Amino acid sequence: MSPSELLLEPLSSELDYKRAEKREKLIRLANSVLFDFKYKKHFEDLMQALNFNYDKVIDGFLEYNLDSIFELPGNEIYSSIGNRFTLYIHNLLQGSWHIERQQTICQFMEGLHLHYIADIGFGVPSLYIKNILNNNIPIKIKLCDLYPSAFLFSSALLRLWDKDWDRKISYIQTDMDQQDYVGFFDLYIFQDSIEHTINPTAYLKKYVNESPPHSFFLLSLPIGPIIPGHYMAWNSNEEAELWLKFCGLKIVSQKDVYPNLDVDLFANDLGSEFHNYMVLCSKN
Ligand SMILES: C[S@@+](CC[C@H](N)C(=O)[O-])C[C@H]1O[C@@H](n2cnc3c(N)ncnc32)[C@H](O)[C@@H]1O
């Protein structure tokens, strides 16, 4: 063994140790949701409906969360059902920023007179959808995404939430990269999704130009470094505000949501300033 290899040896075992520690922590976090008495039977039903099992759920969770966020393979990761389980587990993880992000969306919606919502790059059905179904609120929702895994997972989940879910919710398969326009709505949601398309500026401008004058836009934008699968990054809220203005939007409400580093392990690589800038906007 050469001297330089000898020097590398302790470093690589330290990295292995850290990785093993992170893996163990991630499995504990996933289990805290999967075996929570509130969700245990729910997840068993979901796995059965999707012909999935615990090991595959954990594999998907580790694939998304174990390595540094800078090593993610890009957007293809969203094509698997395992990834949809991961997004759903995140949404239920106690203390996570995902919970605060979902609550913020519900708060932003209060007081808006909505009839039709489009959620683009919706990922998995989230809290505001559960509220609309549970409280029989007369709002119709179009869930839009590129990957069939989103629709397969969503249908299985929505069926467990409400057997008549399809009276309020329907789907559009859309590709933001093709600048597909999903139609006229009162509210367009882009929660951590618009930065995944190759030209977010042209795409958002198109939506602002074509949407009805009264429509609102709810976006959550990651403020921090660019990562694989993203095509745009904002260094500060101010930079994001200028971009929104350039696209023809005016901010009505805003909130910063910071990750909880004990739970949102992905954020450990992203620096202490990293956060979600959540904004509700009207058209200029
Ligand atoms: C980071 S996830 C956000 C999911 C969800 N909105 C949330 O915040 O939890 C990005 C979402 O964008 C979708 N997506 C990625 N590229 C897309 C494209 N070109 N067109 C439409 N959806 C896309 C992915 O399938 C995924 O559901």
The ligand as an ORCA input file, in Angstrom:
! r2SCAN-3c Opt
* xyz 0 1
  C     -39.482     17.717     -5.227
  S     -40.913     16.926     -5.828
  C     -42.177     17.934     -5.097
  C     -43.402     17.155     -4.784
  C     -44.465     17.944     -3.987
  N     -44.975     19.078     -4.715
  C     -43.901     18.369     -2.655
  O     -43.497     19.511     -2.500
  O     -43.810     17.518     -1.756
  C     -40.954     17.384     -7.543
  C     -42.171     16.860     -8.305
  O     -42.112     17.357     -9.660
  C     -42.400     16.299    -10.561
  N     -41.736     16.609    -11.839
  C     -40.405     16.569    -12.114
  N     -40.171     16.924    -13.383
  C     -41.390     17.217    -13.924
  C     -41.814     17.673    -15.228
  N     -40.929     17.884    -16.215
  N     -43.128     17.869    -15.450
  C     -44.039     17.644    -14.443
  N     -43.691     17.228    -13.211
  C     -42.384     17.018    -12.952
  C     -41.881     15.055     -9.876
  O     -42.482     13.880    -10.375
  C     -42.242     15.345     -8.414
  O     -43.522     14.890     -8.120
*
